Amino acid sequence: MNLKVLLPFKIFADKTGVSRIVAETREGSFGLLPHRLDCVAALVPGILIYEMASEGEVFVAVDEGVLIKTGKDVFVSVRHARAGTDLLQLRGAVVQDFLSRDQEEQDARQVMAKLEAGFLRRLTRVRNG
């Protein structure tokens, strides 16, 4: 199979010769083999596993998204992804990513609150002015 993992602004992975894929949905994990019928699945945050003869088993931590299998092509579209061959190291990297992303979101919220407050002050001055 051919596997493409797509992020909003780039292609995260583009692999050929994939022998199996395991993905997680709300209903649980399911596997894809090369001759499986075409399908679409909504993915939940979790671990996507794919296996290749050249690389062995590879784990990809993914955010929620969608998986589409059509013929030999499998497309996975998610917001965030992180790959690794060791689950323990991948877990640590994912935890670190989430912590830094959480801090970035808090910083962005503070900036937006300051911008909104400044806008409201100026608007009040114009109305009263």
ZAMARGU-4260 file (C-alpha; in steps of 0.2 Angstrom, whole numbers, plus 5000, padded with zeros to 4 digits):
<rodrens>
0) 5000/5000/5000 | 5005/5018/4998 | 5003/5029/5014 | 5002/5048/5015 | 5000/5056/5032
5) 4995/5074/5028 | 4996/5089/5040 | 4988/5106/5037 | 5003/5113/5029 | 5014/5099/5024
10) 5016/5080/5020 | 5022/5072/5036 | 5025/5055/5028 | 5024/5048/5011 | 5028/5029/5011
15) 5026/5015/4998 | 5027/4997/5001 | 5017/4997/5017 | 5011/4980/5022 | 4999/4984/5036
20) 4991/4999/5045 | 4982/4999/5062 | 4972/5015/5066 | 4961/5020/5081 | 4943/5026/5079
25) 4929/5029/5092 | 4924/5011/5090 | 4942/5004/5093 | 4957/4999/5083 | 4956/4992/5066
30) 4968/4985/5053 | 4971/4988/5035 | 4979/4975/5023 | 4982/4978/5005 | 4967/4969/4998
35) 4954/4977/5010 | 4939/4986/5003 | 4940/5005/5001 | 4934/5014/5017 | 4934/5030/5027
40) 4936/5031/5045 | 4936/5046/5058 | 4952/5044/5069 | 4953/5049/5087 | 4970/5055/5095
45) 4981/5039/5097 | 4994/5029/5089 | 4994/5025/5071 | 5005/5010/5067 | 5011/5005/5049
50) 5023/4991/5044 | 5036/4990/5030 | 5049/4977/5026 | 5062/4990/5025 | 5058/5000/5041
55) 5049/4987/5052 | 5035/4993/5063 | 5033/5012/5064 | 5022/5021/5077 | 5014/5038/5073
60) 5006/5048/5087 | 4991/5057/5078 | 4978/5070/5083 | 4960/5067/5078 | 4957/5067/5059
65) 4952/5056/5045 | 4958/5040/5036 | 4953/5036/5018 | 4958/5020/5009 | 4955/5020/4990
70) 4963/5005/4981 | 4982/5004/4986 | 4982/5022/4992 | 4979/5026/5011 | 4978/5045/5016
75) 4978/5050/5034 | 4974/5069/5037 | 4977/5075/5055 | 4982/5091/5063 | 4997/5085/5072
80) 5008/5070/5070 | 5024/5063/5078 | 5033/5047/5073 | 5045/5035/5082 | 5050/5017/5083
85) 5051/5016/5102 | 5034/5019/5111 | 5042/5026/5127 | 5052/5039/5118 | 5037/5043/5107
90) 5026/5045/5123 | 5039/5057/5130 | 5040/5068/5114 | 5021/5069/5113 | 5020/5074/5131
95) 5033/5088/5128 | 5024/5093/5112 | 5007/5095/5121 | 5015/5105/5136 | 5024/5117/5124
100) 5008/5118/5113 | 4998/5122/5129 | 5010/5136/5134 | 5009/5143/5116 | 4990/5143/5117
105) 4990/5152/5134 | 5002/5165/5127 | 4991/5167/5112 | 4975/5169/5123 | 4984/5183/5134
110) 4989/5192/5118 | 4971/5191/5111 | 4964/5197/5128 | 4976/5212/5128 | 4971/5216/5110
115) 4953/5215/5113 | 4954/5226/5129 | 4964/5239/5119 | 4951/5239/5105 | 4937/5241/5117
120) 4946/5256/5126 | 4948/5264/5109 | 4930/5261/5104 | 4924/5268/5120 | 4935/5284/5118
125) 4928/5286/5100 | 4910/5284/5106 | 4912/5296/5120 | 4924/5308/5111
</rodrens>
